[in-house]
Amino acid sequence: MEYQINISYQFTAESDTEANEKAKSYLSQNLQVKALGQGVYRPAEVAQKCQSFRKAKKEHFCVFFLDTQNKILGKETVSIGTLNASLIHPRETFRTAILKNSASVIVVHNHPSGSLEPSDEDLAVTKRLKDAGKLLGIELLDHVIVTAEFHTSLKEKGLL
């Protein structure tokens, strides 16, 4: 579980002792510790959550459903294809996203070949999903391609 502390507090004091006392007093009155939840922040974290199909011999296409703070609402494999192809349609990709009131989605699929380069079909699917998401008001945040050991992000490559 991840936690975060943000402190922005400025004050004056006559001595180190007084400064320490003021800081302790401020923290005891204002510090709250809470779990951030299971959020997704980087493509590496998304790839880590896809261990179940990274080494699969067939292409798996998975969707992560996210709330407004990028916390995961759910994850679903919407298609299992062949060695080098998977049938993807916006209808299947966004059906559960709508039911879960998702603010955004991240899609992930594996390349059994081990190549991290997006195919022309990968790029075409990404464009269709981005356009459909815009129409539905559900943003496509990224399309991540995973292999057994590595990953690549179409967003980081400037292809989204």
Secondary structure, DSSP 4 states (H G I P E B T S, - for coil): --B----------SSHHHHHHHHHHHHHHH----B--SB--SHHHHHHTTTTTTT-SS-EEEEEEE-TT-BEEEEEEEEE--SS-----HHHHHHHHHHTT-SEEEEEEE-TT---SPPHHHHHHHHHHHHHHHHHT-EEEEEEEE-SS-EEETTTTT--
